[in-house]
Amino acid sequence: MRDKVTGARRWVVKIGSALLTADGRGLDRAAMAVWVEQMVALRAAGVELVLVSSGAVAAGMSRLGWTVRPSAIHELQAAAAVGQMGLVQAWESSFAEHGTHAAQILLTHDDLSDRKRYLNARSTLRTLVELGAIPVINENDTVVTDEIRFGDNDTLAALVANLVEADLLVILTDRDGMFDADPRHNPDARLISEARADDPALDAVAGGVGGALGRGGMQTKLRAARLAARSGAHTVIVGGMIERVLDRLKAGENLGTLLTPERGLLAARKQWLAGHLQTRGSLTLDAGAVSALLQGHKSLLPVGVTAIVGNFRRGEMVVCLAPDGREVARGLVNYSALEAQKIIGQGSDAIEALLGYVDESELVHRDNLILV
């Protein structure tokens, strides 16, 4: 299965706080330079690459002289604001030495749960990659609240992998991979070379949370791999300080732990659509439309909808309800609530007369619809 790594054309690389700051001693610019050299080489080999960088809070703590990660949100935000300046400057200067542009992207969970902002973020990232720049993504710690924060940059990296439809997520960490026991306490612990991301046996060996600097641990990396698998991406959890680690992964060397997805790409995309986006409204279907969806695996047409609830926009997630109120499906709607109200119960050939235009003949296309 290591051919899935060597053949991957779009990578998301995530580097954790402990690696970036040498366990809190400040940004490790020498290590950053080594990773940058390898990432530039990957780009030259035709790999499209996005970097998810932790380290803003940890770098800020170092600059401020703090030794313990604060729990108060305003203190975290202050540390991130101080640290983000140095973090971005360090990445920018290191990439510039190779004639490569870096681009700063700060995200919150809300950016990826709102469909319009999700599409805008994806378009920006794709454009940057096409221009040959390396997007450097971090959580926007200076503005997040408990309600919208990702919680750890492993989760952020997985959602970015979903966002850009990456083939591979590489999580660089301070351990060589996942082990069948804690190698810090058990000298007989063995590295898990490969497993299915959804294997429940992995939960027992993933352990708890991370160290003092970061919010993640091996459990969050496992969760990230499962999130990435929803869009068909493979994940490698591997030691970031292994010599030439990215070069050797690209060459097919058996490093770290490879976690593979269960589903094919289209099925995984539908699963991600069902589980990730917030729903913005509902459509009540007649019995014929329910049968067309459940038995015929058809798209949802306006004629089969009897009522709508919500003030959704085009492209947002809606719930599809049977006449008895039971949820049967959910999907991305092709028309806003105002437009949908005008065309429900009507044949698709009447859309143009009712709206003055036709975007799609379906209210929800089957490729953007998941049965539940």
Phi, psi and omega in degrees: 000352181293347174295338176292334177279309183296328182270357182294132183258344179227116183249144163247121180250125179246130180240128187276166184298317182299321178291314186292331186247016181049052180058039172096005182271010183108165183302129179270086186294329179295315178294319179301320181297323179293315178296320180299316179303318180289321179294322177296322177295321176298317178299319180295334179274004176097006179278130172277130192226136174235134181253127172253114188248119167282187170110348182295311180294315181297318178295320178295320176301317180297315180296325182274354179080019179273139179252345180240130179298125181290157177256337180291132185299321182291330177287321174299317180295321178295316179297319179296320180297319179290315185287329183298326180300309181292323181298310181294319178299320181294315178295315182301312183293325181289316177293324181298330178298340179253013179069028183242136178276140170252149181228126181276129175231122176249128185234152166241164180302325182297331179296330184259349176266339174274121188299318182294315179291326175301312180295321178296317179297318179296317179297318179297315181296317180296320179296316179300317180296317179297329179280355180087007178276158175255108175294130177249110189252138173218159172292142181280073186297339183285345182233352185293154170239173181300333184283332187242356183290147177292326180100330175192155183281350170294315177296317177303315181298320179295318179292327174293321176300319173299315185300314185264005181054052181290151174277331188216134171249122177249117178255108177274127185225179181270008173239158187285351181155199175269137180244160179282357173203170181285112183292344178287339182238346183232105183293345180268004180299137182246141178292134174274109185286320184205143178200165172281137183300329184270007181295116182295340180294338181291333182298325183290335183255357183284337177077200186257216186278176184277200184274199188287335186273318185255173177262347186266164172213190180295331178296319179290331177289323175295316178298321178297318179299323179289324175295315180297325181295338179298332178255018174086008183277143169274154179233136171243122173259119191210155180291124182288340181266002172296133185302127177052045190299318182290319177301316184288327174296316180298326180283354177095010181291145185276080180247148174065200181244121177265121178250123189255149180281154179275322191263158170287170189297313184294315179297321180294320179299318178295321179297320178294318178302320182290324189262342189258314187282146174287144176274144186244359180175185181219153175239127175266127186256155171276172186299323180295320179291322177299316179295320180298323180285311188282318182263323185267349182052044181265169170287162177268120180261156181302328185297335183269005183254132182255337181201155176228153176225138177112168180240056185280160177252165175305135178091356180270162183277131176233155177264139177255123186248142172286167179305333180272006178091359180285134178285128181244338182195170170210153183190178181270122187275143183271351181225152177291168179300319180297317178291318182298322180301330182279338187246350181296145182082359183248156176290155182297333180288352179264355185300313184298318180294326183279325184253337185092001181196167176227117172273308178218152177280342180259148173283319172223119180286147184297333178290340179249027185227136178235133177279144182235000000 
